[in-house]
Amino acid sequence: MRLDAAAEDRILDALMALPHLSVLVLVFVVGHVVGTVLLGVTMIAGRAAPLVIGVLMTVSQPLHLTAVIIGNPTLDLTAWGLTALGMGILALGVLRTPDEEWDLPPRRR
């Protein structure tokens, strides 16, 4: 069964009117935006990627949020592309790290 757009909008509005769902959506949105910003900052601080990649990763999700708020799909595509680029660079770093470099040295007492 296919619903028309007006029925879908009414259902979504009714769901978003539920307080617990609104809270969950807010926690998710804040968590993924803040988490990606922190990941970008960590990339910069840990020198896990070139500085420009860390900066692009840091701004990618705030840019995504801005694009959603103003309704600009091209900006949203760009923002998610920056996130994908940052994650890809991190994945390459993981794949290139030799096995013996993963363990931390013993801690002195």
N, C-alpha and C positions, 0 to 999 in steps of 0.2 A: 504494500500500500504506500503510495506516494502522497505526502502532504504538500499543500501549496505553501508558498513563502509566508503568507499571512499567518497560517496555522503554526508554522515553525517559529515565527517571531513570538506568537502568544505563548507557546510552550517554553521557549527560552526565557522570556520575561517572567513567567511564573516560577521557573526554576531559580532564576537569579534573585527573585524576591525572598527565597528561603534564606534566613540569616546564616545557617551553618554552611550552606553552599557558597555564599558570598565570602565568608571568612576563609574557606578552603581555597577559593580562587585567588583571593588577595594574598594568602600565604604562598601559594605557588608562584604567582607573578613576582612578588617581592623576592622570594627565594631564588628564582632563576635569574633575575636581573642582578641582584647583589652577588650571587654566587659566581656569575660570569665576570663581573667587575673584579671580584677578588682573585679569580683565576688569572685574569689579565695582569693584575698588579703582582701576583706571585710569579708569573712568567717574566716580568721585568726585573723584580728583585732577585730571583734565582737565576737570571740569565739563561733561562731555558729556551729562549728564542731571541732573534734579533729584536732590538728595542721597538722598531716600528711595528712588528707583529704583535708584541705585547700591548702597545698602545691601541692598535686596531681592535684587539680582543677586548680590551678594557671598555672601549666606547661602543662596541657592537650592540649589546643588549639595551643600554639606554637609548641608542639610536633606533632599535627595534620598537621600544615602547613609544618613543616619539612618533614613529611612523604609524603605529596602530592608532594612537590618539588623534593624529591629524588626518588619517585615512589615506596615506601615500604608499601604495603597494610597491612602487619602484624603490623607494627608500627602505622599505621593509625587506625586499629581496637583497638589497645591498648590505643591510645590517646582518642578515642571516648568512650571507656570503662571507662576511668578515669573520663571523663566528666559526664557520666551516673551515676557513683558511687557518685560523688560529689553532683549532683542534687538529687539523691535518699536520701542521708544523709540530705540534706536541707529539702526535702519534709517530711521526718520523723520528723524533728524538728518542722516543721509547724504543722503537725498533732498532735504532743504531747503537743503543747503549749495551755494551758487553755485559754478559751475565755476572762477571766478577765485580762489576761496579755497583751492583744493586744493594749489597749489604753494607751497612754502616760499620766503621771500625769499632772494636770493643771500647766501651766507655771506661775511663779511669775513675777509680774510687777516690 
